Amino acid sequence: MSAAGSFKFAVFTASLPEWTPEEAVGKLAEQGWDGVEWRIVDQQPPAGASSFWVGNRCTWPLSTFTEDVPRIREITEKAGLGIPSLGAYARCDEIEDVERLMRGAAELGVRQMRVPVGKPGPEGYNAAFAQRRKEYRRVAELAEQYGVKALIELHHQSLTSSASSAARFVEGFDPRHVGVIHDIGNMLQEGYEYDPWSLEILGEHLAHVHVKNAAPVAVPVEGADRTDWKWGWAPMRHGVANLPKLFAALREHGYSGWVSVEDFSTEVPLEERVRDNLAYLKEIAG
């Protein structure tokens, strides 16, 4: 096991597209990880090779999740891994799917799961924000009923891209039932706030941490004398996010929970990438 400070380290299986669940738990246990954060979503079959988002082999279908719970429990426990959270995609207005996931999470003994709020539609940001907050009241009721905390992720191009927007969203919700996932890789692209302040802003609603890294990529514009820029995923050691400073801020804040890695860079082969990420986390976690 990782035994780095008071943190526990897991891998979100969205970042393990080439491995089956059985392969994933075996390799993660062998490398010394503490847990696995399972990706739960119905997905389209790949047109070619598996990718992070299409045909990801390390994904459990939402449609059969409750039936798959015994198998998920068996292979995870056999590997000696914990499950810090479920990486689910059912949005807060898809309440039947949210309840199905919470029921399965409770059976697994998992105490929190992601319930996204999505991004604005034609109605605009303010109207969508208010509507999602209303819908989250029912999510919070289910969270209390099943004992599974609902987590909102800090995510670019969503209603809660920053700690400040997420704090405004969860205002008035009991932190025992509704929490926030801090994700510095997403926040680089939109919504970044100074690490110590972002943690302070979230306060007792901080429930989970995702880490990955990113860097700007130049995109020359054909036929124009200018360069556009976009964000691309980068290896954990080599992106814009200063992860040692993030962990220092987490320690100062008193966070001692799980940290899940979702590394979407591709410069290094998967198994080597996952192994080195754990080595780096141990190095910087203190």
Phi and psi restraints in degrees (value plus and minus 20) as a CYANA .aco file:
   2 SER   PHI     -87.8   -47.8
   2 SER   PSI     -66.7   -26.7
   3 ALA   PHI      32.7    72.7
   3 ALA   PSI      16.3    56.3
   4 ALA   PHI    -121.7   -81.7
   4 ALA   PSI      87.9   127.9
   5 GLY   PHI      38.3    78.3
   5 GLY   PSI    -158.0  -118.0
   6 SER   PHI    -125.7   -85.7
   6 SER   PSI     -14.3    25.7
   7 PHE   PHI    -103.7   -63.7
   7 PHE   PSI     133.3   173.3
   8 LYS   PHI    -138.2   -98.2
   8 LYS   PSI     120.1   160.1
   9 PHE   PHI    -134.4   -94.4
   9 PHE   PSI     112.9   152.9
  10 ALA   PHI    -151.9  -111.9
  10 ALA   PSI     150.3   190.3
  11 VAL   PHI    -142.8  -102.8
  11 VAL   PSI     110.7   150.7
  12 PHE   PHI    -100.2   -60.2
  12 PHE   PSI     105.7   145.7
  13 THR   PHI     -93.5   -53.5
  13 THR   PSI     -24.8    15.2
  14 ALA   PHI     -77.4   -37.4
  14 ALA   PSI     -47.6    -7.6
  15 SER   PHI    -111.9   -71.9
  15 SER   PSI      -9.8    30.2
  16 LEU   PHI    -143.7  -103.7
  16 LEU   PSI      33.4    73.4
  17 PRO   PHI     -86.3   -46.3
  17 PRO   PSI     -41.4    -1.4
  18 GLU   PHI    -106.1   -66.1
  18 GLU   PSI     -35.6     4.4
  19 TRP   PHI    -122.1   -82.1
  19 TRP   PSI     124.6   164.6
  20 THR   PHI     -95.3   -55.3
  20 THR   PSI     144.0   184.0
  21 PRO   PHI     -74.9   -34.9
  21 PRO   PSI     -61.3   -21.3
  22 GLU   PHI     -85.0   -45.0
  22 GLU   PSI     -61.7   -21.7
  23 GLU   PHI     -84.2   -44.2
  23 GLU   PSI     -60.2   -20.2
  24 ALA   PHI     -82.3   -42.3
  24 ALA   PSI     -70.8   -30.8
  25 VAL   PHI     -84.9   -44.9
  25 VAL   PSI     -55.7   -15.7
  26 GLY   PHI     -84.0   -44.0
  26 GLY   PSI     -66.0   -26.0
  27 LYS   PHI     -90.5   -50.5
  27 LYS   PSI     -60.1   -20.1
  28 LEU   PHI     -84.9   -44.9
  28 LEU   PSI     -61.9   -21.9
  29 ALA   PHI     -84.2   -44.2
  29 ALA   PSI     -62.2   -22.2
  30 GLU   PHI     -83.6   -43.6
  30 GLU   PSI     -55.9   -15.9
  31 GLN   PHI     -98.3   -58.3
  31 GLN   PSI     -38.6     1.4
  32 GLY   PHI      84.6   124.6
  32 GLY   PSI      -5.3    34.7
  33 TRP   PHI     -89.8   -49.8
  33 TRP   PSI     136.9   176.9
  34 ASP   PHI    -110.0   -70.0
  34 ASP   PSI     -48.1    -8.1
  35 GLY   PHI    -178.9  -138.9
  35 GLY   PSI     157.3   197.3
  36 VAL   PHI    -157.4  -117.4
  36 VAL   PSI     110.8   150.8
  37 GLU   PHI    -123.6   -83.6
  37 GLU   PSI      85.9   125.9
  38 TRP   PHI     -95.1   -55.1
  38 TRP   PSI     117.7   157.7
  39 ARG   PHI    -105.4   -65.4
  39 ARG   PSI     107.4   147.4
  40 ILE   PHI    -144.8  -104.8
  40 ILE   PSI      88.4   128.4
  41 VAL   PHI    -188.6  -148.6
  41 VAL   PSI     126.7   166.7
  42 ASP   PHI     -98.1   -58.1
  42 ASP   PSI     112.5   152.5
  43 GLN   PHI    -153.5  -113.5
  43 GLN   PSI     136.6   176.6
  44 GLN   PHI     -95.6   -55.6
  44 GLN   PSI     126.8   166.8
  45 PRO   PHI     -85.8   -45.8
  45 PRO   PSI     128.2   168.2
  46 PRO   PHI     -92.3   -52.3
  46 PRO   PSI     126.9   166.9
  47 ALA   PHI     -95.5   -55.5
  47 ALA   PSI     -47.6    -7.6
  48 GLY   PHI    -159.1  -119.1
  48 GLY   PSI    -143.6  -103.6
  49 ALA   PHI     -91.9   -51.9
  49 ALA   PSI     136.8   176.8
  50 SER   PHI     -83.1   -43.1
  50 SER   PSI     127.0   167.0
  51 SER   PHI    -152.4  -112.4
  51 SER   PSI     156.6   196.6
  52 PHE   PHI     -76.6   -36.6
  52 PHE   PSI     -60.8   -20.8
  53 TRP   PHI    -129.3   -89.3
  53 TRP   PSI     -36.8     3.2
  54 VAL   PHI    -148.9  -108.9
  54 VAL   PSI     105.2   145.2
  55 GLY   PHI      49.5    89.5
  55 GLY   PSI       1.8    41.8
  56 ASN   PHI     -81.3   -41.3
  56 ASN   PSI      98.6   138.6
  57 ARG   PHI     -93.8   -53.8
  57 ARG   PSI     -38.1     1.9
  58 CYS   PHI    -119.9   -79.9
  58 CYS   PSI      25.2    65.2
  59 THR   PHI    -148.4  -108.4
  59 THR   PSI     117.5   157.5
  60 TRP   PHI    -118.4   -78.4
  60 TRP   PSI     112.1   152.1
  61 PRO   PHI     -86.2   -46.2
  61 PRO   PSI     117.4   157.4
  62 LEU   PHI     -81.5   -41.5
  62 LEU   PSI     -58.8   -18.8
  63 SER   PHI     -83.2   -43.2
  63 SER   PSI     -45.2    -5.2
  64 THR   PHI    -138.9   -98.9
  64 THR   PSI      -2.7    37.3
  65 PHE   PHI     -78.0   -38.0
  65 PHE   PSI     -68.1   -28.1
  66 THR   PHI     -82.8   -42.8
  66 THR   PSI     -55.8   -15.8
  67 GLU   PHI     -90.7   -50.7
  67 GLU   PSI     -48.4    -8.4
  68 ASP   PHI    -103.4   -63.4
  68 ASP   PSI     -31.2     8.8
  69 VAL   PHI     -71.9   -31.9
  69 VAL   PSI     -67.9   -27.9
  70 PRO   PHI     -78.5   -38.5
  70 PRO   PSI     -60.2   -20.2
  71 ARG   PHI     -88.6   -48.6
  71 ARG   PSI     -61.2   -21.2
  72 ILE   PHI     -79.5   -39.5
  72 ILE   PSI     -67.0   -27.0
  73 ARG   PHI     -80.8   -40.8
  73 ARG   PSI     -64.7   -24.7
  74 GLU   PHI     -81.4   -41.4
  74 GLU   PSI     -70.8   -30.8
  75 ILE   PHI     -92.3   -52.3
  75 ILE   PSI     -51.4   -11.4
  76 THR   PHI     -91.5   -51.5
  76 THR   PSI     -66.9   -26.9
  77 GLU   PHI     -86.4   -46.4
  77 GLU   PSI     -58.7   -18.7
  78 LYS   PHI     -80.5   -40.5
  78 LYS   PSI     -54.4   -14.4
  79 ALA   PHI    -101.2   -61.2
  79 ALA   PSI     -27.5    12.5
  80 GLY   PHI      55.8    95.8
  80 GLY   PSI       5.8    45.8
  81 LEU   PHI    -123.7   -83.7
  81 LEU   PSI     130.5   170.5
  82 GLY   PHI    -114.8   -74.8
  82 GLY   PSI     148.9   188.9
  83 ILE   PHI    -143.3  -103.3
  83 ILE   PSI      80.6   120.6
  84 PRO   PHI     -89.2   -49.2
  84 PRO   PSI     -50.0   -10.0
  85 SER   PHI    -189.1  -149.1
  85 SER   PSI     143.5   183.5
  86 LEU   PHI    -121.4   -81.4
  86 LEU   PSI     111.4   151.4
  87 GLY   PHI    -106.8   -66.8
  87 GLY   PSI      55.8    95.8
  88 ALA   PHI    -114.5   -74.5
  88 ALA   PSI     141.8   181.8
  89 TYR   PHI    -141.5  -101.5
  89 TYR   PSI     -25.3    14.7
  90 ALA   PHI     -84.5   -44.5
  90 ALA   PSI     102.7   142.7
  91 ARG   PHI     -97.0   -57.0
  91 ARG   PSI     144.2   184.2
  92 CYS   PHI     -83.5   -43.5
  92 CYS   PSI     -39.8     0.2
  93 ASP   PHI    -111.1   -71.1
  93 ASP   PSI     -21.8    18.2
  94 GLU   PHI    -119.9   -79.9
  94 GLU   PSI      45.1    85.1
  95 ILE   PHI     -86.8   -46.8
  95 ILE   PSI     -52.3   -12.3
  96 GLU   PHI     -85.4   -45.4
  96 GLU   PSI     -60.9   -20.9
  97 ASP   PHI     -87.9   -47.9
  97 ASP   PSI     -59.0   -19.0
  98 VAL   PHI     -80.1   -40.1
  98 VAL   PSI     -63.6   -23.6
  99 GLU   PHI     -86.7   -46.7
  99 GLU   PSI     -59.3   -19.3
 100 ARG   PHI     -79.2   -39.2
 100 ARG   PSI     -63.6   -23.6
 101 LEU   PHI     -85.7   -45.7
 101 LEU   PSI     -62.1   -22.1
 102 MET   PHI     -86.0   -46.0
 102 MET   PSI     -58.0   -18.0
 103 ARG   PHI     -82.2   -42.2
 103 ARG   PSI     -65.4   -25.4
 104 GLY   PHI     -85.8   -45.8
 104 GLY   PSI     -60.1   -20.1
 105 ALA   PHI     -80.6   -40.6
 105 ALA   PSI     -62.8   -22.8
 106 ALA   PHI     -81.6   -41.6
 106 ALA   PSI     -60.6   -20.6
 107 GLU   PHI     -84.5   -44.5
 107 GLU   PSI     -53.4   -13.4
 108 LEU   PHI     -98.3   -58.3
 108 LEU   PSI     -34.4     5.6
 109 GLY   PHI      60.6   100.6
 109 GLY   PSI      -1.9    38.1
 110 VAL   PHI    -108.3   -68.3
 110 VAL   PSI     109.9   149.9
 111 ARG   PHI    -120.2   -80.2
 111 ARG   PSI     -16.3    23.7
 112 GLN   PHI    -178.7  -138.7
 112 GLN   PSI     136.3   176.3
 113 MET   PHI    -175.9  -135.9
 113 MET   PSI     132.5   172.5
 114 ARG   PHI     -95.5   -55.5
 114 ARG   PSI     113.7   153.7
 115 VAL   PHI    -150.6  -110.6
 115 VAL   PSI      74.7   114.7
 116 PRO   PHI     -85.1   -45.1
 116 PRO   PSI     136.1   176.1
 117 VAL   PHI    -124.0   -84.0
 117 VAL   PSI     -32.2     7.8
 118 GLY   PHI      57.3    97.3
 118 GLY   PSI    -188.5  -148.5
 119 LYS   PHI    -140.1  -100.1
 119 LYS   PSI     144.9   184.9
 120 PRO   PHI     -85.8   -45.8
 120 PRO   PSI     131.1   171.1
 121 GLY   PHI    -126.5   -86.5
 121 GLY   PSI    -172.7  -132.7
 122 PRO   PHI     -81.0   -41.0
 122 PRO   PSI     -40.8    -0.8
 123 GLU   PHI     -90.8   -50.8
 123 GLU   PSI     -36.4     3.6
 124 GLY   PHI      74.0   114.0
 124 GLY   PSI     146.8   186.8
 125 TYR   PHI     -83.0   -43.0
 125 TYR   PSI     -71.5   -31.5
 126 ASN   PHI     -82.4   -42.4
 126 ASN   PSI     -63.3   -23.3
 127 ALA   PHI     -87.1   -47.1
 127 ALA   PSI     -61.5   -21.5
 128 ALA   PHI     -84.8   -44.8
 128 ALA   PSI     -61.1   -21.1
 129 PHE   PHI     -79.1   -39.1
 129 PHE   PSI     -67.1   -27.1
 130 ALA   PHI     -84.7   -44.7
 130 ALA   PSI     -61.0   -21.0
 131 GLN   PHI     -86.5   -46.5
 131 GLN   PSI     -63.3   -23.3
 132 ARG   PHI     -84.3   -44.3
 132 ARG   PSI     -55.6   -15.6
 133 ARG   PHI     -83.4   -43.4
 133 ARG   PSI     -60.0   -20.0
 134 LYS   PHI     -82.2   -42.2
 134 LYS   PSI     -64.2   -24.2
 135 GLU   PHI     -85.9   -45.9
 135 GLU   PSI     -51.5   -11.5
 136 TYR   PHI     -90.4   -50.4
 136 TYR   PSI     -37.6     2.4
 137 ARG   PHI     -81.9   -41.9
 137 ARG   PSI     -61.3   -21.3
 138 ARG   PHI     -88.8   -48.8
 138 ARG   PSI     -58.3   -18.3
 139 VAL   PHI     -79.3   -39.3
 139 VAL   PSI     -63.5   -23.5
 140 ALA   PHI     -83.3   -43.3
 140 ALA   PSI     -56.8   -16.8
 141 GLU   PHI     -83.2   -43.2
 141 GLU   PSI     -63.3   -23.3
 142 LEU   PHI     -85.7   -45.7
 142 LEU   PSI     -58.4   -18.4
 143 ALA   PHI     -79.9   -39.9
 143 ALA   PSI     -62.4   -22.4
 144 GLU   PHI     -87.3   -47.3
 144 GLU   PSI     -61.2   -21.2
 145 GLN   PHI     -81.8   -41.8
 145 GLN   PSI     -64.7   -24.7
 146 TYR   PHI    -115.5   -75.5
 146 TYR   PSI     -27.8    12.2
 147 GLY   PHI      50.2    90.2
 147 GLY   PSI      12.1    52.1
 148 VAL   PHI    -146.5  -106.5
 148 VAL   PSI      90.1   130.1
 149 LYS   PHI     -87.0   -47.0
 149 LYS   PSI     115.8   155.8
 150 ALA   PHI    -108.9   -68.9
 150 ALA   PSI     109.8   149.8
 151 LEU   PHI    -133.7   -93.7
 151 LEU   PSI     110.5   150.5
 152 ILE   PHI    -118.0   -78.0
 152 ILE   PSI     111.7   151.7
 153 GLU   PHI    -117.8   -77.8
 153 GLU   PSI     119.7   159.7
 154 LEU   PHI     -93.4   -53.4
 154 LEU   PSI      92.8   132.8
 155 HIS   PHI    -164.2  -124.2
 155 HIS   PSI     112.8   152.8
 156 HIS   PHI     -80.0   -40.0
 156 HIS   PSI     130.7   170.7
 157 GLN   PHI      36.3    76.3
 157 GLN   PSI      20.6    60.6
 158 SER   PHI    -156.0  -116.0
 158 SER   PSI     155.5   195.5
 159 LEU   PHI     -88.2   -48.2
 159 LEU   PSI     -39.2     0.8
 160 THR   PHI    -147.7  -107.7
 160 THR   PSI      48.5    88.5
 161 SER   PHI    -103.3   -63.3
 161 SER   PSI     -39.2     0.8
 162 SER   PHI    -144.2  -104.2
 162 SER   PSI     142.8   182.8
 163 ALA   PHI     -81.3   -41.3
 163 ALA   PSI     -58.6   -18.6
 164 SER   PHI     -83.8   -43.8
 164 SER   PSI     -63.3   -23.3
 165 SER   PHI     -88.6   -48.6
 165 SER   PSI     -57.5   -17.5
 166 ALA   PHI     -87.1   -47.1
 166 ALA   PSI     -60.5   -20.5
 167 ALA   PHI     -82.3   -42.3
 167 ALA   PSI     -58.3   -18.3
 168 ARG   PHI     -86.5   -46.5
 168 ARG   PSI     -56.5   -16.5
 169 PHE   PHI     -87.0   -47.0
 169 PHE   PSI     -63.5   -23.5
 170 VAL   PHI    -108.3   -68.3
 170 VAL   PSI     -18.6    21.4
 171 GLU   PHI     -76.5   -36.5
 171 GLU   PSI     108.5   148.5
 172 GLY   PHI      71.3   111.3
 172 GLY   PSI     -31.9     8.1
 173 PHE   PHI    -109.2   -69.2
 173 PHE   PSI     120.6   160.6
 174 ASP   PHI     -87.7   -47.7
 174 ASP   PSI     101.3   141.3
 175 PRO   PHI     -85.4   -45.4
 175 PRO   PSI     -28.8    11.2
 176 ARG   PHI     -93.4   -53.4
 176 ARG   PSI     -40.2    -0.2
 177 HIS   PHI    -139.7   -99.7
 177 HIS   PSI     -40.6    -0.6
 178 VAL   PHI    -154.0  -114.0
 178 VAL   PSI     107.7   147.7
 179 GLY   PHI    -156.9  -116.9
 179 GLY   PSI    -194.9  -154.9
 180 VAL   PHI    -150.9  -110.9
 180 VAL   PSI     120.5   160.5
 181 ILE   PHI    -116.1   -76.1
 181 ILE   PSI      98.8   138.8
 182 HIS   PHI    -100.6   -60.6
 182 HIS   PSI     109.8   149.8
 183 ASP   PHI    -159.7  -119.7
 183 ASP   PSI      77.4   117.4
 184 ILE   PHI     -86.5   -46.5
 184 ILE   PSI     -51.7   -11.7
 185 GLY   PHI     -84.9   -44.9
 185 GLY   PSI     -60.9   -20.9
 186 ASN   PHI     -88.1   -48.1
 186 ASN   PSI     -59.9   -19.9
 187 MET   PHI     -88.0   -48.0
 187 MET   PSI     -46.3    -6.3
 188 LEU   PHI     -78.1   -38.1
 188 LEU   PSI     -60.4   -20.4
 189 GLN   PHI     -95.4   -55.4
 189 GLN   PSI     -48.7    -8.7
 190 GLU   PHI    -188.3  -148.3
 190 GLU   PSI     107.6   147.6
 191 GLY   PHI      77.5   117.5
 191 GLY   PSI      -9.2    30.8
 192 TYR   PHI     -85.3   -45.3
 192 TYR   PSI     114.9   154.9
 193 GLU   PHI    -151.0  -111.0
 193 GLU   PSI     126.2   166.2
 194 TYR   PHI     -62.3   -22.3
 194 TYR   PSI     109.5   149.5
 195 ASP   PHI     -69.5   -29.5
 195 ASP   PSI     -73.7   -33.7
 196 PRO   PHI     -80.4   -40.4
 196 PRO   PSI     -56.9   -16.9
 197 TRP   PHI     -90.0   -50.0
 197 TRP   PSI     -59.3   -19.3
 198 SER   PHI     -82.2   -42.2
 198 SER   PSI     -58.4   -18.4
 199 LEU   PHI     -89.1   -49.1
 199 LEU   PSI     -60.5   -20.5
 200 GLU   PHI     -83.9   -43.9
 200 GLU   PSI     -61.0   -21.0
 201 ILE   PHI     -80.2   -40.2
 201 ILE   PSI     -62.0   -22.0
 202 LEU   PHI     -92.5   -52.5
 202 LEU   PSI     -51.7   -11.7
 203 GLY   PHI      36.3    76.3
 203 GLY   PSI    -153.9  -113.9
 204 GLU   PHI     -94.5   -54.5
 204 GLU   PSI     -25.5    14.5
 205 HIS   PHI    -102.1   -62.1
 205 HIS   PSI     -30.6     9.4
 206 LEU   PHI     -85.2   -45.2
 206 LEU   PSI      97.3   137.3
 207 ALA   PHI    -142.2  -102.2
 207 ALA   PSI     -40.0     0.0
 208 HIS   PHI    -181.6  -141.6
 208 HIS   PSI     137.7   177.7
 209 VAL   PHI    -152.4  -112.4
 209 VAL   PSI     109.7   149.7
 210 HIS   PHI    -126.4   -86.4
 210 HIS   PSI     123.5   163.5
 211 VAL   PHI    -151.2  -111.2
 211 VAL   PSI     118.6   158.6
 212 LYS   PHI    -181.1  -141.1
 212 LYS   PSI     159.1   199.1
 213 ASN   PHI    -157.9  -117.9
 213 ASN   PSI     140.6   180.6
 214 ALA   PHI    -169.0  -129.0
 214 ALA   PSI     143.3   183.3
 215 ALA   PHI    -170.8  -130.8
 215 ALA   PSI     129.1   169.1
 216 PRO   PHI     -91.0   -51.0
 216 PRO   PSI     125.3   165.3
 217 VAL   PHI    -144.8  -104.8
 217 VAL   PSI     109.1   149.1
 218 ALA   PHI     -94.6   -54.6
 218 ALA   PSI     117.8   157.8
 219 VAL   PHI    -147.5  -107.5
 219 VAL   PSI      75.8   115.8
 220 PRO   PHI     -79.5   -39.5
 220 PRO   PSI     119.6   159.6
 221 VAL   PHI    -116.8   -76.8
 221 VAL   PSI      94.7   134.7
 222 GLU   PHI     -82.4   -42.4
 222 GLU   PSI     109.4   149.4
 223 GLY   PHI      60.0   100.0
 223 GLY   PSI     -13.3    26.7
 224 ALA   PHI    -154.8  -114.8
 224 ALA   PSI     126.1   166.1
 225 ASP   PHI    -108.2   -68.2
 225 ASP   PSI      45.8    85.8
 226 ARG   PHI    -180.0  -140.0
 226 ARG   PSI     145.9   185.9
 227 THR   PHI    -144.9  -104.9
 227 THR   PSI     106.9   146.9
 228 ASP   PHI    -110.1   -70.1
 228 ASP   PSI     145.2   185.2
 229 TRP   PHI    -152.0  -112.0
 229 TRP   PSI     127.6   167.6
 230 LYS   PHI    -159.8  -119.8
 230 LYS   PSI     144.3   184.3
 231 TRP   PHI    -111.7   -71.7
 231 TRP   PSI     118.3   158.3
 232 GLY   PHI    -146.8  -106.8
 232 GLY   PSI     131.7   171.7
 233 TRP   PHI     -91.9   -51.9
 233 TRP   PSI     121.9   161.9
 234 ALA   PHI    -147.5  -107.5
 234 ALA   PSI     136.2   176.2
 235 PRO   PHI     -76.0   -36.0
 235 PRO   PSI     130.7   170.7
 236 MET   PHI     -75.5   -35.5
 236 MET   PSI     -57.5   -17.5
 237 ARG   PHI     -98.6   -58.6
 237 ARG   PSI     -34.8     5.2
 238 HIS   PHI    -148.3  -108.3
 238 HIS   PSI       0.2    40.2
 239 GLY   PHI    -119.2   -79.2
 239 GLY   PSI    -195.0  -155.0
 240 VAL   PHI     -90.9   -50.9
 240 VAL   PSI     -55.3   -15.3
 241 ALA   PHI     -85.0   -45.0
 241 ALA   PSI     109.1   149.1
 242 ASN   PHI    -108.1   -68.1
 242 ASN   PSI      70.4   110.4
 243 LEU   PHI     -87.5   -47.5
 243 LEU   PSI     -54.9   -14.9
 244 PRO   PHI     -77.3   -37.3
 244 PRO   PSI     -60.1   -20.1
 245 LYS   PHI     -88.5   -48.5
 245 LYS   PSI     -55.5   -15.5
 246 LEU   PHI     -81.2   -41.2
 246 LEU   PSI     -65.9   -25.9
 247 PHE   PHI     -87.2   -47.2
 247 PHE   PSI     -54.2   -14.2
 248 ALA   PHI     -82.1   -42.1
 248 ALA   PSI     -61.1   -21.1
 249 ALA   PHI     -86.8   -46.8
 249 ALA   PSI     -59.8   -19.8
 250 LEU   PHI     -81.9   -41.9
 250 LEU   PSI     -63.6   -23.6
 251 ARG   PHI     -82.9   -42.9
 251 ARG   PSI     -64.1   -24.1
 252 GLU   PHI     -83.1   -43.1
 252 GLU   PSI     -55.9   -15.9
 253 HIS   PHI     -92.5   -52.5
 253 HIS   PSI     -39.4     0.6
 254 GLY   PHI      71.4   111.4
 254 GLY   PSI      -4.4    35.6
 255 TYR   PHI     -96.3   -56.3
 255 TYR   PSI     109.3   149.3
 256 SER   PHI    -154.7  -114.7
 256 SER   PSI       9.6    49.6
 257 GLY   PHI    -117.7   -77.7
 257 GLY   PSI    -175.0  -135.0
 258 TRP   PHI    -100.5   -60.5
 258 TRP   PSI     128.0   168.0
 259 VAL   PHI    -146.1  -106.1
 259 VAL   PSI     100.4   140.4
 260 SER   PHI    -128.0   -88.0
 260 SER   PSI     113.4   153.4
 261 VAL   PHI    -113.8   -73.8
 261 VAL   PSI     114.7   154.7
 262 GLU   PHI    -153.6  -113.6
 262 GLU   PSI      61.8   101.8
 263 ASP   PHI    -110.1   -70.1
 263 ASP   PSI      91.8   131.8
 264 PHE   PHI    -121.6   -81.6
 264 PHE   PSI      -6.1    33.9
 265 SER   PHI     -96.0   -56.0
 265 SER   PSI     138.6   178.6
 266 THR   PHI    -150.9  -110.9
 266 THR   PSI     -11.6    28.4
 267 GLU   PHI     -84.9   -44.9
 267 GLU   PSI     -51.5   -11.5
 268 VAL   PHI    -132.3   -92.3
 268 VAL   PSI     119.0   159.0
 269 PRO   PHI     -74.5   -34.5
 269 PRO   PSI     130.4   170.4
 270 LEU   PHI     -73.9   -33.9
 270 LEU   PSI     -74.9   -34.9
 271 GLU   PHI     -82.3   -42.3
 271 GLU   PSI     -62.4   -22.4
 272 GLU   PHI     -84.5   -44.5
 272 GLU   PSI     -59.6   -19.6
 273 ARG   PHI     -81.6   -41.6
 273 ARG   PSI     -67.7   -27.7
 274 VAL   PHI     -84.8   -44.8
 274 VAL   PSI     -62.3   -22.3
 275 ARG   PHI     -83.0   -43.0
 275 ARG   PSI     -65.0   -25.0
 276 ASP   PHI     -89.0   -49.0
 276 ASP   PSI     -51.2   -11.2
 277 ASN   PHI     -81.4   -41.4
 277 ASN   PSI     -60.4   -20.4
 278 LEU   PHI     -86.8   -46.8
 278 LEU   PSI     -61.1   -21.1
 279 ALA   PHI     -79.8   -39.8
 279 ALA   PSI     -61.2   -21.2
 280 TYR   PHI     -87.6   -47.6
 280 TYR   PSI     -61.9   -21.9
 281 LEU   PHI     -80.5   -40.5
 281 LEU   PSI     -63.6   -23.6
 282 LYS   PHI     -82.2   -42.2
 282 LYS   PSI     -55.3   -15.3
 283 GLU   PHI     -86.9   -46.9
 283 GLU   PSI     -59.5   -19.5
 284 ILE   PHI    -120.8   -80.8
 284 ILE   PSI     -33.5     6.5
 285 ALA   PHI     -95.0   -55.0
 285 ALA   PSI     -46.0    -6.0
